[in-house]
């Protein structure tokens, strides 16, 4: 869950080529494919494949290439898509959602409408309770209503729900850890390295101790997710650059 962001958090962020630091667009929408997985970000200039994204930060989305495409086929807008039960009873709609920007997997759906009234106007639905997503609606599994949670309870533990200061520090620590953590490291080794980075930052005297502790605790709880993310990073770079080259050369 270390790379999970809210759709609403990235709307309005500028998109920049990470190599040239050139701004080329602004995120206006997040799109899913027929499998219900996020695959593209779009703006006024066109569509950017999610696989081209190198970093989503608090102020910008950095990409491996400034290449943008015309609208791909079979894309769906998840925002405000109706949500219904298997018996076609309308629940409400998708008000927001969280997704992993490395994999495109949806982490949680935030619902609005009648179903969310008793949860403080928003309710959290998890992916395992979704039966089908198409262009018309999100159809939930039988019994999903009983497993809904309030926004505060259902999203507890997601980095996207922590303060901006904590998110920024987690990113700082993650960037440092990517250079020293190996996919082959055992759990106890990863935990030691996280503590080493914590000690380095604490010794610098530049960070609030409480914020640093929160960031460290999050990484300790998510060490497996971080290790998987670090392992995917190299493959993601290669795939993104290969994809951009094929597009540019029309191969």
C-alpha angles and dihedrals in degrees: 000000000000093000097042116125136172120249089229091053095060100040108109095021115132117243116225137184102246092211099053099020087230117154112225108162149349125246110252103160144009118221135202130204130226090282092058093249124132108250108157144033117205139200139161091291097053142269127327117200112237088229087067093060113105100176137002107205134174093268107025148015110235119205136191090234139016089226113133127185139211114257110300120221126260097026122146134197108232095188111102092359108154118256120212142169124250087263090058095252109151116238103176132267146290106276097175139337142204122228140175107248092204097054104019091232116148111238099186141349121223112211131206129189135056095331091058098050096093090048095058097276095304131068131186121232120188125221094244088065094056116098102179138359119196138149091280106044152337109254115203130209125258111278095018091124090068091054098053117117137196117265094251094048099037096050097043110132097026113124090221089066096054124091120284089246092057092045091051092050093047088055091049091051092044092053090053093045094052089068095053107030119088125200086236094057115118119236094258091051092052091050091051091051092050089052090049091055089047090053092048092053093043091052090054089065091216099111135069107251094223093050090046091051092050091050092048093049090051092052092046089053091046100039092124092051090048093049091052090048092052090049092051095048097080094046090047093054092050094046093046094050092046090050093049091048092051090050094048093047093038091232 
